[in-house]
Amino acid sequence: MAALLRLPGGATEASEIVEALLVAAGARDTTAPKLAARWRQIADDIGDALDQLPVPHGAQHD
């Protein structure tokens, strides 16, 4: 299933959500390992989607 996520801050806010999911997953590793794994999967899925976005014009490349 696909979902559309609109964030006023764009990819930057999505990256913050990914980071928050990973931190939360780390906090639940021992008490709720299945939930932690699910949060990590969601973070990975969002990260993969972010990687597929085109590079904005004017962005500097390494």
All heavy atoms as a GROMACS GRO file, in nm:
protein
  451
    1MET      N    1   0.084  -0.116   0.000
    1MET     CA    2   0.000   0.000   0.000
    1MET      C    3   0.090   0.124   0.000
    1MET      O    4   0.192   0.128   0.065
    1MET     CB    5  -0.090   0.001   0.124
    1MET     CG    6  -0.171   0.127   0.128
    1MET     SD    7  -0.260   0.170   0.282
    1MET     CE    8  -0.300   0.021   0.360
    2ALA      N    9   0.049   0.222  -0.073
    2ALA     CA   10   0.123   0.348  -0.079
    2ALA      C   11   0.048   0.454   0.002
    2ALA      O   12  -0.073   0.448   0.018
    2ALA     CB   13   0.138   0.394  -0.223
    3ALA      N   14   0.123   0.550   0.049
    3ALA     CA   15   0.064   0.661   0.123
    3ALA      C   16   0.132   0.790   0.079
    3ALA      O   17   0.250   0.790   0.043
    3ALA     CB   18   0.082   0.642   0.273
    4LEU      N   19   0.057   0.895   0.081
    4LEU     CA   20   0.110   1.027   0.049
    4LEU      C   21   0.129   1.102   0.179
    4LEU      O   22   0.036   1.115   0.258
    4LEU     CB   23   0.015   1.103  -0.043
    4LEU     CG   24   0.053   1.246  -0.078
    4LEU    CD1   25   0.184   1.248  -0.155
    4LEU    CD2   26  -0.056   1.310  -0.160
    5LEU      N   27   0.249   1.150   0.201
    5LEU     CA   28   0.281   1.221   0.324
    5LEU      C   29   0.322   1.362   0.285
    5LEU      O   30   0.420   1.383   0.215
    5LEU     CB   31   0.397   1.150   0.396
    5LEU     CG   32   0.446   1.209   0.526
    5LEU    CD1   33   0.336   1.209   0.631
    5LEU    CD2   34   0.566   1.130   0.576
    6ARG      N   35   0.245   1.460   0.328
    6ARG     CA   36   0.276   1.600   0.299
    6ARG      C   37   0.329   1.665   0.426
    6ARG      O   38   0.261   1.668   0.528
    6ARG     CB   39   0.152   1.674   0.251
    6ARG     CG   40   0.105   1.629   0.116
    6ARG     CD   41  -0.015   1.711   0.073
    6ARG     NE   42  -0.068   1.661  -0.050
    6ARG     CZ   43  -0.047   1.717  -0.169
    6ARG    NH1   44   0.024   1.825  -0.179
    6ARG    NH2   45  -0.098   1.664  -0.278
    7LEU      N   46   0.448   1.719   0.415
    7LEU     CA   47   0.511   1.784   0.528
    7LEU      C   48   0.554   1.924   0.486
    7LEU      O   49   0.621   1.940   0.384
    7LEU     CB   50   0.634   1.706   0.575
    7LEU     CG   51   0.607   1.562   0.622
    7LEU    CD1   52   0.738   1.489   0.640
    7LEU    CD2   53   0.528   1.565   0.751
    8PRO      N   54   0.518   2.025   0.565
    8PRO     CA   55   0.556   2.162   0.529
    8PRO      C   56   0.707   2.179   0.513
    8PRO      O   57   0.754   2.255   0.429
    8PRO     CB   58   0.505   2.247   0.644
    8PRO     CG   59   0.400   2.166   0.710
    8PRO     CD   60   0.438   2.022   0.687
    9GLY      N   61   0.785   2.106   0.592
    9GLY     CA   62   0.930   2.116   0.586
    9GLY      C   63   0.994   2.023   0.485
    9GLY      O   64   1.115   2.016   0.476
   10GLY      N   65   0.914   1.949   0.411
   10GLY     CA   66   0.965   1.862   0.307
   10GLY      C   67   1.050   1.747   0.358
   10GLY      O   68   1.025   1.691   0.464
   11ALA      N   69   1.152   1.717   0.279
   11ALA     CA   70   1.238   1.602   0.309
   11ALA      C   71   1.310   1.617   0.442
   11ALA      O   72   1.338   1.518   0.509
   11ALA     CB   73   1.338   1.582   0.196
   12THR      N   74   1.338   1.740   0.483
   12THR     CA   75   1.405   1.761   0.611
   12THR      C   76   1.319   1.708   0.726
   12THR      O   77   1.369   1.639   0.816
   12THR     CB   78   1.436   1.910   0.632
   12THR    OG1   79   1.521   1.953   0.526
   12THR    CG2   80   1.505   1.934   0.765
   13GLU      N   81   1.190   1.738   0.722
   13GLU     CA   82   1.100   1.688   0.828
   13GLU      C   83   1.088   1.536   0.820
   13GLU      O   84   1.082   1.469   0.923
   13GLU     CB   85   0.963   1.753   0.819
   13GLU     CG   86   0.961   1.893   0.874
   13GLU     CD   87   0.822   1.952   0.882
   13GLU    OE1   88   0.722   1.879   0.869
   13GLU    OE2   89   0.813   2.073   0.903
   14ALA      N   90   1.083   1.483   0.699
   14ALA     CA   91   1.074   1.337   0.684
   14ALA      C   92   1.199   1.271   0.744
   14ALA      O   93   1.189   1.167   0.809
   14ALA     CB   94   1.056   1.300   0.538
   15SER      N   95   1.315   1.332   0.724
   15SER     CA   96   1.438   1.279   0.781
   15SER      C   97   1.433   1.281   0.934
   15SER      O   98   1.482   1.189   0.999
   15SER     CB   99   1.559   1.360   0.734
   15SER     OG  100   1.575   1.346   0.595
   16GLU      N  101   1.373   1.384   0.990
   16GLU     CA  102   1.359   1.393   1.136
   16GLU      C  103   1.265   1.283   1.187
   16GLU      O  104   1.289   1.226   1.294
   16GLU     CB  105   1.307   1.530   1.176
   16GLU     CG  106   1.408   1.641   1.157
   16GLU     CD  107   1.354   1.779   1.189
   16GLU    OE1  108   1.246   1.789   1.251
   16GLU    OE2  109   1.420   1.876   1.152
   17ILE      N  110   1.162   1.253   1.111
   17ILE     CA  111   1.070   1.145   1.149
   17ILE      C  112   1.143   1.011   1.148
   17ILE      O  113   1.127   0.929   1.238
   17ILE     CB  114   0.947   1.144   1.057
   17ILE    CG1  115   0.860   1.268   1.084
   17ILE    CG2  116   0.866   1.015   1.075
   17ILE    CD1  117   0.750   1.289   0.982
   18VAL      N  118   1.225   0.989   1.045
   18VAL     CA  119   1.304   0.866   1.036
   18VAL      C  120   1.394   0.854   1.159
   18VAL      O  121   1.399   0.749   1.224
   18VAL     CB  122   1.386   0.862   0.906
   18VAL    CG1  123   1.489   0.750   0.910
   18VAL    CG2  124   1.294   0.846   0.786
   19GLU      N  125   1.463   0.961   1.192
   19GLU     CA  126   1.552   0.960   1.308
   19GLU      C  127   1.474   0.931   1.437
   19GLU      O  128   1.519   0.852   1.522
   19GLU     CB  129   1.627   1.093   1.320
   19GLU     CG  130   1.722   1.100   1.436
   19GLU     CD  131   1.839   1.004   1.426
   19GLU    OE1  132   1.876   0.964   1.314
   19GLU    OE2  133   1.893   0.966   1.533
   20ALA      N  134   1.358   0.993   1.452
   20ALA     CA  135   1.276   0.971   1.572
   20ALA      C  136   1.230   0.826   1.581
   20ALA      O  137   1.229   0.767   1.690
   20ALA     CB  138   1.156   1.065   1.572
   21LEU      N  139   1.192   0.767   1.469
   21LEU     CA  140   1.152   0.626   1.469
   21LEU      C  141   1.267   0.536   1.511
   21LEU      O  142   1.247   0.441   1.588
   21LEU     CB  143   1.100   0.586   1.330
   21LEU     CG  144   0.961   0.632   1.293
   21LEU    CD1  145   0.938   0.615   1.143
   21LEU    CD2  146   0.856   0.558   1.373
   22LEU      N  147   1.386   0.566   1.463
   22LEU     CA  148   1.502   0.484   1.498
   22LEU      C  149   1.538   0.498   1.646
   22LEU      O  150   1.572   0.399   1.712
   22LEU     CB  151   1.620   0.519   1.409
   22LEU     CG  152   1.601   0.483   1.261
   22LEU    CD1  153   1.717   0.537   1.178
   22LEU    CD2  154   1.585   0.334   1.242
   23VAL      N  155   1.530   0.618   1.699
   23VAL     CA  156   1.557   0.640   1.841
   23VAL      C  157   1.452   0.567   1.926
   23VAL      O  158   1.486   0.498   2.024
   23VAL     CB  159   1.561   0.790   1.875
   23VAL    CG1  160   1.562   0.813   2.026
   23VAL    CG2  161   1.682   0.856   1.810
   24ALA      N  162   1.326   0.580   1.888
   24ALA     CA  163   1.218   0.512   1.961
   24ALA      C  164   1.236   0.361   1.955
   24ALA      O  165   1.214   0.291   2.054
   24ALA     CB  166   1.082   0.554   1.904
   25ALA      N  167   1.274   0.310   1.839
   25ALA     CA  168   1.296   0.166   1.825
   25ALA      C  169   1.408   0.120   1.918
   25ALA      O  170   1.396   0.015   1.983
   25ALA     CB  171   1.329   0.132   1.680
   26GLY      N  172   1.513   0.198   1.927
   26GLY     CA  173   1.623   0.162   2.017
   26GLY      C  174   1.579   0.157   2.162
   26GLY      O  175   1.626   0.073   2.239
   27ALA      N  176   1.487   0.244   2.198
   27ALA     CA  177   1.437   0.247   2.336
   27ALA      C  178   1.346   0.128   2.367
   27ALA      O  179   1.326   0.094   2.483
   27ALA     CB  180   1.362   0.378   2.361
   28ARG      N  181   1.290   0.066   2.263
   28ARG     CA  182   1.196  -0.045   2.283
   28ARG      C  183   1.254  -0.182   2.249
   28ARG      O  184   1.182  -0.282   2.251
   28ARG     CB  185   1.071  -0.023   2.197
   28ARG     CG  186   0.986   0.090   2.243
   28ARG     CD  187   0.926   0.055   2.375
   28ARG     NE  188   0.835   0.159   2.418
   28ARG     CZ  189   0.782   0.163   2.537
   28ARG    NH1  190   0.807   0.069   2.623
   28ARG    NH2  191   0.703   0.262   2.571
   29ASP      N  192   1.383  -0.187   2.219
   29ASP     CA  193   1.444  -0.314   2.180
   29ASP      C  194   1.418  -0.428   2.278
   29ASP      O  195   1.388  -0.539   2.236
   29ASP     CB  196   1.595  -0.298   2.160
   29ASP     CG  197   1.630  -0.253   2.021
   29ASP    OD1  198   1.553  -0.280   1.927
   29ASP    OD2  199   1.736  -0.189   2.006
   30THR      N  200   1.430  -0.400   2.406
   30THR     CA  201   1.415  -0.509   2.504
   30THR      C  202   1.271  -0.526   2.551
   30THR      O  203   1.231  -0.638   2.582
   30THR     CB  204   1.507  -0.485   2.626
   30THR    OG1  205   1.477  -0.358   2.683
   30THR    CG2  206   1.653  -0.490   2.586
   31THR      N  207   1.194  -0.419   2.558
   31THR     CA  208   1.059  -0.430   2.612
   31THR      C  209   0.954  -0.465   2.506
   31THR      O  210   0.852  -0.524   2.539
   31THR     CB  211   1.016  -0.299   2.681
   31THR    OG1  212   1.024  -0.192   2.587
   31THR    CG2  213   1.105  -0.270   2.801
   32ALA      N  214   0.980  -0.427   2.382
   32ALA     CA  215   0.884  -0.456   2.274
   32ALA      C  216   0.960  -0.475   2.143
   32ALA      O  217   0.955  -0.391   2.054
   32ALA     CB  218   0.782  -0.344   2.262
   33PRO      N  219   1.032  -0.587   2.131
   33PRO     CA  220   1.118  -0.606   2.014
   33PRO      C  221   1.042  -0.609   1.881
   33PRO      O  222   1.094  -0.562   1.780
   33PRO     CB  223   1.189  -0.737   2.042
   33PRO     CG  224   1.113  -0.803   2.151
   33PRO     CD  225   1.042  -0.696   2.226
   34LYS      N  226   0.921  -0.663   1.881
   34LYS     CA  227   0.844  -0.666   1.756
   34LYS      C  228   0.805  -0.525   1.713
   34LYS      O  229   0.809  -0.490   1.595
   34LYS     CB  230   0.720  -0.753   1.769
   34LYS     CG  231   0.752  -0.901   1.775
   34LYS     CD  232   0.626  -0.984   1.784
   34LYS     CE  233   0.661  -1.131   1.794
   34LYS     NZ  234   0.542  -1.216   1.802
   35LEU      N  235   0.767  -0.443   1.809
   35LEU     CA  236   0.732  -0.304   1.780
   35LEU      C  237   0.856  -0.228   1.732
   35LEU      O  238   0.850  -0.152   1.636
   35LEU     CB  239   0.673  -0.236   1.903
   35LEU     CG  240   0.628  -0.092   1.888
   35LEU    CD1  241   0.520  -0.079   1.780
   35LEU    CD2  242   0.577  -0.039   2.021
   36ALA      N  243   0.970  -0.251   1.797
   36ALA     CA  244   1.094  -0.186   1.757
   36ALA      C  245   1.130  -0.225   1.613
   36ALA      O  246   1.169  -0.139   1.533
   36ALA     CB  247   1.207  -0.224   1.852
   37ALA      N  248   1.113  -0.351   1.580
   37ALA     CA  249   1.143  -0.396   1.443
   37ALA      C  250   1.049  -0.330   1.343
   37ALA      O  251   1.092  -0.291   1.233
   37ALA     CB  252   1.132  -0.548   1.435
   38ARG      N  253   0.923  -0.318   1.381
   38ARG     CA  254   0.825  -0.252   1.292
   38ARG      C  255   0.862  -0.106   1.270
   38ARG      O  256   0.856  -0.057   1.158
   38ARG     CB  257   0.684  -0.264   1.353
   38ARG     CG  258   0.578  -0.196   1.273
   38ARG     CD  259   0.554  -0.267   1.140
   38ARG     NE  260   0.455  -0.192   1.064
   38ARG     CZ  261   0.471  -0.158   0.938
   38ARG    NH1  262   0.576  -0.193   0.870
   38ARG    NH2  263   0.378  -0.089   0.878
   39TRP      N  264   0.900  -0.036   1.375
   39TRP     CA  265   0.939   0.105   1.362
   39TRP      C  266   1.062   0.119   1.275
   39TRP      O  267   1.074   0.211   1.195
   39TRP     CB  268   0.961   0.167   1.498
   39TRP     CG  269   0.833   0.192   1.575
   39TRP    CD1  270   0.706   0.189   1.526
   39TRP    CD2  271   0.822   0.221   1.713
   39TRP    NE1  272   0.616   0.216   1.627
   39TRP    CE2  273   0.684   0.236   1.742
   39TRP    CE3  274   0.913   0.237   1.816
   39TRP    CZ2  275   0.637   0.267   1.870
   39TRP    CZ3  276   0.867   0.266   1.943
   39TRP    CH2  277   0.730   0.282   1.969
   40ARG      N  278   1.157   0.025   1.289
   40ARG     CA  279   1.276   0.029   1.204
   40ARG      C  280   1.239   0.007   1.057
   40ARG      O  281   1.296   0.070   0.968
   40ARG     CB  282   1.378  -0.075   1.249
   40ARG     CG  283   1.455  -0.032   1.369
   40ARG     CD  284   1.576  -0.122   1.394
   40ARG     NE  285   1.645  -0.074   1.512
   40ARG     CZ  286   1.617  -0.114   1.636
   40ARG    NH1  287   1.524  -0.204   1.656
   40ARG    NH2  288   1.683  -0.063   1.738
   41GLN      N  289   1.146  -0.083   1.033
   41GLN     CA  290   1.103  -0.109   0.895
   41GLN      C  291   1.036   0.014   0.836
   41GLN      O  292   1.060   0.050   0.720
   41GLN     CB  293   1.007  -0.229   0.890
   41GLN     CG  294   0.966  -0.265   0.748
   41GLN     CD  295   1.085  -0.303   0.662
   41GLN    OE1  296   1.162  -0.390   0.698
   41GLN    NE2  297   1.101  -0.236   0.548
   42ILE      N  298   0.952   0.080   0.914
   42ILE     CA  299   0.888   0.204   0.867
   42ILE      C  300   0.995   0.309   0.836
   42ILE      O  301   0.989   0.375   0.731
   42ILE     CB  302   0.786   0.257   0.970
   42ILE    CG1  303   0.668   0.161   0.982
   42ILE    CG2  304   0.738   0.397   0.932
   42ILE    CD1  305   0.576   0.189   1.100
   43ALA      N  306   1.092   0.324   0.924
   43ALA     CA  307   1.200   0.420   0.902
   43ALA      C  308   1.277   0.385   0.774
   43ALA      O  309   1.309   0.474   0.694
   43ALA     CB  310   1.294   0.423   1.022
   44ASP      N  311   1.305   0.258   0.754
   44ASP     CA  312   1.375   0.215   0.632
   44ASP      C  313   1.293   0.245   0.507
   44ASP      O  314   1.347   0.290   0.406
   44ASP     CB  315   1.407   0.066   0.637
   44ASP     CG  316   1.518   0.032   0.734
   44ASP    OD1  317   1.593   0.124   0.775
   44ASP    OD2  318   1.531  -0.087   0.768
   45ASP      N  319   1.163   0.219   0.514
   45ASP     CA  320   1.076   0.245   0.399
   45ASP      C  321   1.072   0.393   0.364
   45ASP      O  322   1.079   0.432   0.247
   45ASP     CB  323   0.935   0.193   0.425
   45ASP     CG  324   0.926   0.041   0.430
   45ASP    OD1  325   1.022  -0.026   0.387
   45ASP    OD2  326   0.824  -0.010   0.480
   46ILE      N  327   1.062   0.478   0.467
   46ILE     CA  328   1.061   0.622   0.443
   46ILE      C  329   1.196   0.666   0.387
   46ILE      O  330   1.203   0.744   0.291
   46ILE     CB  331   1.027   0.701   0.571
   46ILE    CG1  332   0.883   0.673   0.614
   46ILE    CG2  333   1.046   0.852   0.549
   46ILE    CD1  334   0.847   0.728   0.752
   47GLY      N  335   1.304   0.614   0.443
   47GLY     CA  336   1.437   0.647   0.395
   47GLY      C  337   1.456   0.607   0.249
   47GLY      O  338   1.513   0.682   0.169
   48ASP      N  339   1.408   0.488   0.213
   48ASP     CA  340   1.417   0.444   0.075
   48ASP      C  341   1.339   0.536  -0.019
   48ASP      O  342   1.386   0.568  -0.128
   48ASP     CB  343   1.364   0.300   0.060
   48ASP     CG  344   1.456   0.197   0.125
   48ASP    OD1  345   1.574   0.230   0.155
   48ASP    OD2  346   1.410   0.083   0.144
   49ALA      N  347   1.221   0.579   0.026
   49ALA     CA  348   1.141   0.671  -0.055
   49ALA      C  349   1.211   0.806  -0.070
   49ALA      O  350   1.211   0.865  -0.179
   49ALA     CB  351   1.002   0.690   0.007
   50LEU      N  352   1.274   0.854   0.036
   50LEU     CA  353   1.350   0.979   0.028
   50LEU      C  354   1.466   0.967  -0.070
   50LEU      O  355   1.496   1.061  -0.144
   50LEU     CB  356   1.402   1.020   0.166
   50LEU     CG  357   1.297   1.069   0.266
   50LEU    CD1  358   1.362   1.087   0.403
   50LEU    CD2  359   1.234   1.198   0.219
   51ASP      N  360   1.531   0.852  -0.071
   51ASP     CA  361   1.643   0.831  -0.163
   51ASP      C  362   1.600   0.835  -0.309
   51ASP      O  363   1.682   0.864  -0.397
   51ASP     CB  364   1.711   0.697  -0.134
   51ASP     CG  365   1.788   0.697  -0.003
   51ASP    OD1  366   1.817   0.807   0.050
   51ASP    OD2  367   1.818   0.587   0.046
   52GLN      N  368   1.474   0.807  -0.335
   52GLN     CA  369   1.424   0.806  -0.472
   52GLN      C  370   1.379   0.944  -0.521
   52GLN      O  371   1.354   0.961  -0.640
   52GLN     CB  372   1.308   0.707  -0.484
   52GLN     CG  373   1.351   0.564  -0.464
   52GLN     CD  374   1.234   0.467  -0.470
   52GLN    OE1  375   1.124   0.503  -0.509
   52GLN    NE2  376   1.259   0.344  -0.431
   53LEU      N  377   1.372   1.040  -0.432
   53LEU     CA  378   1.332   1.175  -0.474
   53LEU      C  379   1.441   1.238  -0.559
   53LEU      O  380   1.560   1.216  -0.536
   53LEU     CB  381   1.307   1.263  -0.350
   53LEU     CG  382   1.188   1.228  -0.264
   53LEU    CD1  383   1.186   1.317  -0.140
   53LEU    CD2  384   1.058   1.243  -0.342
   54PRO      N  385   1.400   1.319  -0.657
   54PRO     CA  386   1.502   1.388  -0.736
   54PRO      C  387   1.576   1.491  -0.653
   54PRO      O  388   1.521   1.546  -0.557
   54PRO     CB  389   1.421   1.454  -0.848
   54PRO     CG  390   1.281   1.463  -0.795
   54PRO     CD  391   1.264   1.350  -0.698
   55VAL      N  392   1.700   1.515  -0.689
   55VAL     CA  393   1.780   1.617  -0.621
   55VAL      C  394   1.728   1.754  -0.660
   55VAL      O  395   1.708   1.781  -0.780
   55VAL     CB  396   1.929   1.603  -0.660
   55VAL    CG1  397   2.012   1.713  -0.596
   55VAL    CG2  398   1.981   1.466  -0.620
   56PRO      N  399   1.697   1.840  -0.563
   56PRO     CA  400   1.647   1.974  -0.596
   56PRO      C  401   1.748   2.053  -0.678
   56PRO      O  402   1.869   2.036  -0.662
   56PRO     CB  403   1.625   2.040  -0.460
   56PRO     CG  404   1.629   1.930  -0.360
   56PRO     CD  405   1.709   1.819  -0.420
   57HIS      N  406   1.698   2.139  -0.764
   57HIS     CA  407   1.785   2.226  -0.843
   57HIS      C  408   1.864   2.316  -0.750
   57HIS      O  409   1.812   2.365  -0.650
   57HIS     CB  410   1.703   2.312  -0.940
   57HIS     CG  411   1.634   2.233  -1.045
   57HIS    ND1  412   1.702   2.161  -1.141
   57HIS    CD2  413   1.503   2.211  -1.070
   57HIS    CE1  414   1.616   2.100  -1.219
   57HIS    NE2  415   1.494   2.128  -1.178
   58GLY      N  416   1.990   2.335  -0.780
   58GLY     CA  417   2.073   2.421  -0.698
   58GLY      C  418   2.137   2.349  -0.581
   58GLY      O  419   2.213   2.409  -0.507
   59ALA      N  420   2.103   2.222  -0.562
   59ALA     CA  421   2.164   2.148  -0.452
   59ALA      C  422   2.309   2.116  -0.487
   59ALA      O  423   2.341   2.088  -0.601
   59ALA     CB  424   2.088   2.017  -0.426
   60GLN      N  425   2.396   2.123  -0.389
   60GLN     CA  426   2.537   2.096  -0.412
   60GLN      C  427   2.560   1.946  -0.406
   60GLN      O  428   2.503   1.876  -0.324
   60GLN     CB  429   2.622   2.167  -0.309
   60GLN     CG  430   2.612   2.316  -0.324
   60GLN     CD  431   2.730   2.385  -0.258
   60GLN    OE1  432   2.815   2.320  -0.202
   60GLN    NE2  433   2.735   2.515  -0.268
   61HIS      N  434   2.645   1.898  -0.494
   61HIS     CA  435   2.678   1.756  -0.496
   61HIS      C  436   2.817   1.737  -0.438
   61HIS      O  437   2.905   1.819  -0.454
   61HIS     CB  438   2.678   1.706  -0.642
   61HIS     CG  439   2.546   1.723  -0.709
   61HIS    ND1  440   2.440   1.640  -0.686
   61HIS    CD2  441   2.502   1.815  -0.799
   61HIS    CE1  442   2.338   1.679  -0.759
   61HIS    NE2  443   2.372   1.786  -0.829
   62ASP      N  444   2.836   1.625  -0.369
   62ASP     CA  445   2.969   1.594  -0.312
   62ASP      C  446   3.060   1.539  -0.418
   62ASP      O  447   3.030   1.475  -0.507
   62ASP     CB  448   2.957   1.493  -0.198
   62ASP     CG  449   2.885   1.556  -0.077
   62ASP    OD1  450   2.897   1.677  -0.059
   62ASP    OD2  451   2.820   1.480  -0.004
   0.00000   0.00000   0.00000
